[in-house]
Amino acid sequence: MGVRKFDTKVQHMKYKVLREVARQAWNDTLLENLLDIPQMIVPGKIPTTRCCVYKERAILGERVKMAMGGDKDNPNVIEVVDIACDECPAAGFEVTTSCRGCLAHRCEDACKRGAISFDHNHTAHIDKSKCVECGLCAKVCPYSAIINRKRPCQVACKVKAISINEDNAAAIDNDKCIQCGACVYQCPFGAITDKSYILNVIDIIKKSKENTEYKVYAIVAPSISSQFAYAKLGQVVTGLKELGFYTVIEAALGADMVALSEAKELSEKEFLTSSCCPAFVQYIKSEFPDLLPYVSHNLSPMATLAKYIKSTHDKAKVIFIGPCTAKKAEMQREDVKPYVDSVITFEELQALFDSRDIDITALDEDVLDNASYFGRIFARSGGLSDALAEGLKEQDIDFDLKAIACDGIEECRVALLKKSKNVLDANFIEGMACIGGCIGGAGCLTHGEKNKAEVDKYGQEALEKTIKGATGIL
């Protein structure tokens, strides 16, 4: 692997599949070599943690399908690889060895379903066919001997969209899922993953080389400043152009545009929730539909900038590159589809570089400087609120901003619940589904607190110190 590019071995495995699929696509050999790709990914004997090598090979085959776009009949961009999801312990309440076989049997008295029984040693047992997971037995046990065991994906999913089906595999409720990808990052076996549109991106780039009438624009999220830590940001920009992108533009410039527009909208409506995080917007739609009128009418920075590019370059194709799996769902929305042609994550960009044997550390540095400090800090929690305050200030709008920055979907839920009950002491909700903001997205190469510092440092390096200064170039 050389330098450490990923947080986990699961990410590295996913990357190897993406890299090989991309390599075959560049060479126009994908279909003829499709069945051989698992062997190309892991030459020789495939190591296995499963029951047998045949199952491991079958799982690799399913991962290849996800790298090629997944199940076309499933509208969700997050899917479960069923045959890879069988290694977690059964979820639910269970009795541990801490049970002392006491005489009180409070657990039995608390259970309304008769699911508690005892063996000859007075040790408690739970009949799963009767248990309804109410947790009353666990609450009354004096030894805390009954625990609620949850799978990592269920713990990660704060909107309770994941259950366990009859085959003991994770199942996603598409009506609840907000495509944030938290389950993708936390699954220790990589059994839950996001669909990849990497083939679509390769196809767009290849066609641009055949037909010079249109140019391919890369819009990169500001959180890129905390990624590809083994190279310099300017080398990443050069690498993108080596891949075939015509030019690279910061999504932070779109954030600057949104900050100015959203400041005006807030002053007129007197209360807003942000619209830049598609997972947050989807959460409002599914759980707080009555609050939908308060969602900002501005498109996200990605879509706002893409719309501007296409309004000035009619032959443009726009690819967004960022940390977010939910952006893959956002690009399919009717109000975004005309402007964004495809979305890939930082994980997928790394696979693209390596599929073309591009060593970005050996490249010269290009320049990426299109946005202000305030546009760039959209990448971390609280950044949007700071940018909104600056937008009000620069436009001389007299409005007393009282913003609440929600770091993660649980904090979003609390703020939205308070608003729904008219007890929220704020007039603007900044909603970020991922912990830390975009820097915590599932498609990041690396995650961690240091990413926030890197984003702030990147923001301070911006040549444009005001939002109007940045947007004035348009």
HELIX and SHEET records of a PDB file:
HELIX    1   1 LYS A    9  TRP A   26  1                                  18    
HELIX    2   2 LEU A   34  ASP A   36  5                                   3    
HELIX    3   3 ILE A   37  ILE A   41  1                                   5    
HELIX    4   4 VAL A   53  ALA A   67  1                                  15    
HELIX    5   5 ASP A   82  ALA A   84  5                                   3    
HELIX    6   6 ARG A  106  ALA A  110  1                                   5    
HELIX    7   7 LEU A  136  VAL A  140  1                                   5    
HELIX    8   8 PRO A  152  ALA A  156  1                                   5    
HELIX    9   9 ALA A  182  GLN A  186  1                                   5    
HELIX   10  10 ILE A  198  GLU A  210  1                                  13    
HELIX   11  11 PRO A  222  SER A  226  5                                   5    
HELIX   12  12 LEU A  233  LEU A  243  1                                  11    
HELIX   13  13 ALA A  251  LYS A  269  1                                  19    
HELIX   14  14 PRO A  278  GLU A  287  1                                  10    
HELIX   15  15 PRO A  289  TYR A  294  5                                   6    
HELIX   16  16 PRO A  301  THR A  312  1                                  12    
HELIX   17  17 ALA A  326  GLU A  330  1                                   5    
HELIX   18  18 PHE A  346  SER A  355  1                                  10    
HELIX   19  19 ILE A  360  ALA A  362  5                                   3    
HELIX   20  20 TYR A  373  ARG A  376  1                                   4    
HELIX   21  21 ILE A  377  ALA A  379  5                                   3    
HELIX   22  22 GLY A  383  GLU A  394  1                                  12    
HELIX   23  23 ILE A  409  SER A  420  1                                  12    
HELIX   24  24 CYS A  438  GLY A  440  5                                   3    
HELIX   25  25 LYS A  450  GLN A  460  1                                  11    
HELIX   26  26 ILE A  467  THR A  471  1                                   5    
SHEET    1   A 2 ILE A  78  VAL A  80  0                                        
SHEET    2   A 2 ILE A 192  ASP A 194 -1                                        
SHEET    1   B 2 GLY A  92  VAL A  95  0                                        
SHEET    2   B 2 ILE A 146  ARG A 149 -1                                        
SHEET    1   C 2 ILE A 116  PHE A 118  0                                        
SHEET    2   C 2 ALA A 124  ILE A 126 -1                                        
SHEET    1   D 2 ILE A 162  ILE A 164  0                                        
SHEET    2   D 2 ALA A 170  ILE A 172 -1                                        
SHEET    1   E 4 THR A 247  GLU A 250  0                                        
SHEET    2   E 4 VAL A 216  VAL A 220  1                                        
SHEET    3   E 4 LYS A 317  GLY A 322  1                                        
SHEET    4   E 4 SER A 342  THR A 345  1                                        
SHEET    1   F 3 LEU A 272  THR A 273  0                                        
SHEET    2   F 3 PHE A 428  MET A 432  1                                        
SHEET    3   F 3 ALA A 403  ASP A 407  1                                        
END                                                                             
